[in-house]
Protein backbone atom coordinates (compact mmCIF):
# COMPACT_ATOMS: atom_id res chain seq x y z
CA UNK A 1 0.00 0.00 0.00
CA UNK A 2 1.08 3.61 -0.51
CA UNK A 3 1.24 6.37 2.11
CA UNK A 4 1.18 10.01 0.99
CA UNK A 5 2.08 12.64 3.59
CA UNK A 6 1.06 16.27 3.09
CA UNK A 7 1.73 19.38 5.15
CA UNK A 8 -1.55 21.18 4.51
CA UNK A 9 -4.60 20.45 2.38
CA UNK A 10 -8.22 21.52 2.18
CA UNK A 11 -9.51 17.98 2.63
CA UNK A 12 -7.64 14.68 2.51
CA UNK A 13 -10.82 13.01 1.21
CA UNK A 14 -11.09 15.48 -1.68
CA UNK A 15 -7.38 15.15 -2.46
CA UNK A 16 -7.53 11.35 -2.50
CA UNK A 17 -10.65 11.34 -4.70
CA UNK A 18 -8.96 13.68 -7.17
CA UNK A 19 -5.72 11.70 -7.51
CA UNK A 20 -7.69 8.44 -7.77
CA UNK A 21 -9.50 9.89 -10.79
CA UNK A 22 -6.18 10.71 -12.43
CA UNK A 23 -4.14 7.65 -11.48
CA UNK A 24 -4.53 3.94 -10.88
CA UNK A 25 -3.89 3.78 -7.15
CA UNK A 26 -3.16 0.75 -5.02
CA UNK A 27 -5.89 -0.52 -2.75
CA UNK A 28 -5.64 1.09 0.73
CA UNK A 29 -3.62 4.05 -0.55
CA UNK A 30 -3.59 6.45 2.39
CA UNK A 31 -3.22 10.23 2.55
CA UNK A 32 -2.35 12.09 5.77
CA UNK A 33 -1.97 15.80 6.47
CA UNK A 34 -0.58 17.93 9.27
CA UNK A 35 -3.28 20.53 8.71
CA UNK A 36 -6.69 20.32 7.05
CA UNK A 37 -8.52 23.57 6.32
CA UNK A 38 -11.82 22.17 5.05
CA UNK A 39 -12.33 18.95 7.03
CA UNK A 40 -15.83 17.51 7.09
CA UNK A 41 -17.70 15.15 9.37
CA UNK A 42 -21.07 13.44 9.27
CA UNK A 43 -23.99 15.50 7.93
CA UNK A 44 -21.74 18.33 6.74
CA UNK A 45 -20.26 19.15 10.15
CA UNK A 46 -16.80 20.71 10.09
CA UNK A 47 -13.82 18.94 11.68
CA UNK A 48 -11.44 21.34 13.42
CA UNK A 49 -7.97 20.32 14.49
CA UNK A 50 -4.72 21.86 15.71
CA UNK A 51 -1.89 21.54 13.21
CA UNK A 52 0.41 18.58 13.79
CA UNK A 53 -1.38 17.42 16.94
CA UNK A 54 -3.80 14.87 15.51
CA UNK A 55 -4.25 12.18 12.88
CA UNK A 56 -5.98 13.34 9.70
CA UNK A 57 -6.15 10.51 7.18
CA UNK A 58 -8.08 9.21 4.20
CA UNK A 59 -7.93 5.66 2.84
CA UNK A 60 -8.96 4.42 -0.60
CA UNK A 61 -10.78 1.08 -0.41
CA UNK A 62 -11.42 -0.94 -3.56
CA UNK A 63 -12.75 -4.42 -4.39
CA UNK A 64 -14.43 -4.85 -1.02
CA UNK A 65 -18.02 -3.64 -1.41
CA UNK A 66 -19.93 -5.30 -4.25
CA UNK A 67 -23.40 -3.80 -3.85
CA UNK A 68 -25.05 -0.70 -2.33
CA UNK A 69 -26.83 -2.99 0.15
CA UNK A 70 -23.52 -3.93 1.77
CA UNK A 71 -22.04 -0.43 2.07
CA UNK A 72 -22.60 -0.17 5.83
CA UNK A 73 -20.30 -3.14 6.39
CA UNK A 74 -17.44 -0.76 5.60
CA UNK A 75 -18.62 1.67 8.29
CA UNK A 76 -18.50 -1.20 10.74
CA UNK A 77 -15.04 -2.30 9.59
CA UNK A 78 -13.38 1.10 10.03
CA UNK A 79 -15.10 1.79 13.37
CA UNK A 80 -14.00 -1.60 14.70
CA UNK A 81 -10.48 -1.04 13.32
CA UNK A 82 -10.01 2.23 15.19
CA UNK A 83 -11.56 0.75 18.34
CA UNK A 84 -9.24 -2.27 18.19
CA UNK A 85 -6.10 -0.14 17.76
CA UNK A 86 -7.05 2.23 20.59
CA UNK A 87 -7.94 -0.67 22.85
CA UNK A 88 -4.49 -2.16 22.21
CA UNK A 89 -3.02 1.14 23.39
CA UNK A 90 -5.11 0.89 26.57
CA UNK A 91 -7.31 3.91 25.87
CA UNK A 92 -9.97 3.72 28.61
CA UNK A 93 -13.76 3.48 28.45
CA UNK A 94 -14.08 3.07 24.68
CA UNK A 95 -17.39 2.81 22.86
CA UNK A 96 -18.78 3.23 19.34
CA UNK A 97 -21.52 5.84 19.00
CA UNK A 98 -23.88 5.14 16.14
CA UNK A 99 -23.14 5.24 13.33
CA UNK A 100 -19.34 5.27 13.72
CA UNK A 101 -17.92 7.85 16.15
CA UNK A 102 -15.38 6.53 18.64
CA UNK A 103 -15.81 7.73 22.22
CA UNK A 104 -13.67 7.52 25.31
CA UNK A 105 -15.52 8.17 28.57
CA UNK A 106 -18.47 9.45 26.53
CA UNK A 107 -16.39 12.06 24.70
CA UNK A 108 -15.52 11.89 21.01
CA UNK A 109 -11.95 11.00 20.09
CA UNK A 110 -12.52 9.98 16.46
CA UNK A 111 -14.93 10.73 13.65
CA UNK A 112 -15.36 8.96 10.34
CA UNK A 113 -16.68 10.16 6.97
CA UNK A 114 -17.07 7.62 4.15
CA UNK A 115 -17.66 8.82 0.60
CA UNK A 116 -18.62 6.14 -1.91
CA UNK A 117 -17.57 6.29 -5.56
CA UNK A 118 -19.85 4.21 -7.76
CA UNK A 119 -17.72 2.96 -10.67
CA UNK A 120 -20.31 0.52 -12.04
CA UNK A 121 -23.20 -1.65 -10.89
CA UNK A 122 -20.77 -4.08 -9.27
CA UNK A 123 -17.78 -1.87 -8.50
CA UNK A 124 -17.91 0.53 -5.57
CA UNK A 125 -14.83 2.34 -4.34
CA UNK A 126 -14.82 4.25 -1.07
CA UNK A 127 -12.72 7.01 0.43
CA UNK A 128 -12.68 6.71 4.23
CA UNK A 129 -11.80 9.87 6.08
CA UNK A 130 -10.73 9.61 9.72
CA UNK A 131 -10.09 12.39 12.19
CA UNK A 132 -8.50 11.13 15.40
CA UNK A 133 -7.73 13.53 18.24
CA UNK A 134 -4.31 12.43 19.42
CA UNK A 135 -2.17 15.04 21.21
CA UNK A 136 -4.43 18.09 21.24
CA UNK A 137 -5.35 19.25 24.74
CA UNK A 138 -7.66 22.23 24.32
CA UNK A 139 -11.28 21.54 23.33
CA UNK A 140 -12.93 24.56 24.96
CA UNK A 141 -15.14 25.12 21.89
CA UNK A 142 -15.99 21.41 21.61
CA UNK A 143 -17.19 20.23 25.05
CA UNK A 144 -18.04 16.73 23.82
CA UNK A 145 -14.58 16.14 22.33
CA UNK A 146 -11.36 14.89 23.87
CA UNK A 147 -8.05 13.34 22.83
CA UNK A 148 -5.94 10.29 23.50
CA UNK A 149 -3.53 12.50 25.47
CA UNK A 150 -6.29 13.89 27.64
CA UNK A 151 -7.81 10.51 28.51
CA UNK A 152 -4.57 8.56 28.92
CA UNK A 153 -2.03 11.14 30.07
CA UNK A 154 0.46 10.15 27.39
CA UNK A 155 1.36 11.32 23.90
CA UNK A 156 1.13 9.10 20.82
CA UNK A 157 2.74 9.04 17.39
CA UNK A 158 0.02 9.84 14.81
CA UNK A 159 1.99 8.14 12.01
CA UNK A 160 2.22 4.90 13.99
CA UNK A 161 -1.50 5.01 14.73
CA UNK A 162 -2.21 5.58 11.03
CA UNK A 163 -0.26 2.49 9.98
CA UNK A 164 -1.88 0.39 12.70
CA UNK A 165 -5.39 1.47 11.71
CA UNK A 166 -4.80 0.74 8.02
CA UNK A 167 -3.37 -2.70 8.75
CA UNK A 168 -6.33 -3.46 11.02
CA UNK A 169 -8.72 -2.22 8.34
CA UNK A 170 -7.16 -4.60 5.82
CA UNK A 171 -7.71 -7.46 8.25
CA UNK A 172 -11.34 -6.54 8.95
CA UNK A 173 -12.27 -5.86 5.31
CA UNK A 174 -10.95 -9.34 4.52
CA UNK A 175 -13.84 -10.60 6.66
CA UNK A 176 -16.26 -8.75 4.37
CA UNK A 177 -14.75 -10.37 1.27
CA UNK A 178 -14.92 -13.79 2.94
CA UNK A 179 -18.58 -13.29 3.87
CA UNK A 180 -17.83 -13.29 7.61
CA UNK A 181 -19.42 -9.95 8.42
CA UNK A 182 -21.12 -11.46 11.46
CA UNK A 183 -17.76 -11.23 13.25
CA UNK A 184 -17.64 -7.48 12.64
CA UNK A 185 -21.27 -6.95 13.56
CA UNK A 186 -20.92 -8.86 16.82
CA UNK A 187 -17.93 -6.68 17.73
CA UNK A 188 -19.73 -3.47 16.74
CA UNK A 189 -22.91 -4.24 18.67
CA UNK A 190 -20.99 -5.41 21.75
CA UNK A 191 -19.40 -1.95 22.02
CA UNK A 192 -22.33 0.18 20.82
CA UNK A 193 -22.73 3.30 22.99
CA UNK A 194 -25.80 3.26 25.27
CA UNK A 195 -27.22 0.06 23.78
CA UNK A 196 -30.03 -1.14 26.05
CA UNK A 197 -29.91 1.95 28.26
CA UNK A 198 -32.68 4.60 28.37
CA UNK A 199 -31.48 7.91 26.91
CA UNK A 200 -32.89 11.06 25.25
CA UNK A 201 -33.13 11.51 21.50
CA UNK A 202 -34.01 14.46 19.28
CA UNK A 203 -35.81 14.48 15.91
CA UNK A 204 -35.03 17.01 13.13
CA UNK A 205 -38.08 19.09 14.10
CA UNK A 206 -36.76 19.49 17.65
CA UNK A 207 -39.05 16.91 19.25
CA UNK A 208 -37.35 15.06 22.09
CA UNK A 209 -38.21 11.70 23.57
CA UNK A 210 -36.77 8.94 25.74
CA UNK A 211 -35.87 5.67 24.07
CA UNK A 212 -33.65 2.61 24.24
CA UNK A 213 -31.27 1.55 21.47
CA UNK A 214 -32.13 -2.02 20.53
CA UNK A 215 -30.13 -2.70 17.39
CA UNK A 216 -28.53 -1.42 14.18
CA UNK A 217 -29.49 -3.15 10.93
CA UNK A 218 -27.33 -3.84 7.88
CA UNK A 219 -28.60 -0.66 6.21
CA UNK A 220 -27.20 1.32 9.11
CA UNK A 221 -30.58 2.25 10.61
CA UNK A 222 -30.84 2.64 14.36
CA UNK A 223 -33.63 0.66 16.06
CA UNK A 224 -35.02 2.55 19.04
CA UNK A 225 -37.69 1.33 21.44
CA UNK A 226 -39.96 4.19 22.44
CA UNK A 227 -41.91 4.67 25.65
CA UNK A 228 -44.96 2.87 24.24
CA UNK A 229 -42.73 -0.18 23.52
CA UNK A 230 -42.91 0.32 19.74
CA UNK A 231 -39.63 0.10 17.84
CA UNK A 232 -38.86 2.80 15.27
CA UNK A 233 -36.07 2.71 12.68
CA UNK A 234 -34.02 5.85 11.98
CA UNK A 235 -31.44 6.80 9.37
CA UNK A 236 -28.37 8.93 10.16
CA UNK A 237 -30.06 12.24 9.39
CA UNK A 238 -33.33 11.35 11.06
CA UNK A 239 -32.37 11.32 14.76
CA UNK A 240 -29.75 12.67 17.15
CA UNK A 241 -28.51 11.08 20.35
CA UNK A 242 -28.44 13.46 23.30
CA UNK A 243 -25.80 12.64 25.92
ABEGO torsion letter per residue (X at the ends): XBBBBBABBABAAAAAAAAAAABBBBBGBBBBBABBAABBBBGGBBBBBBBGABBBBBBBBBGABABAAAAAAAAAAAAAAAAAAAAAAGBBGBBBBOAABBBBGGBBABBBBBBBBBABAABBBBBBBBBBBAABABAAABAABBBAAAAAGBBBBAAAAAAAAAAAAAAAAAAAAAGAAAAAAAAAAAABBGBGBBBBBBBAAGBBBBBBBABBBAAGBBBBBBAAGBBBBBBAAABBBBX
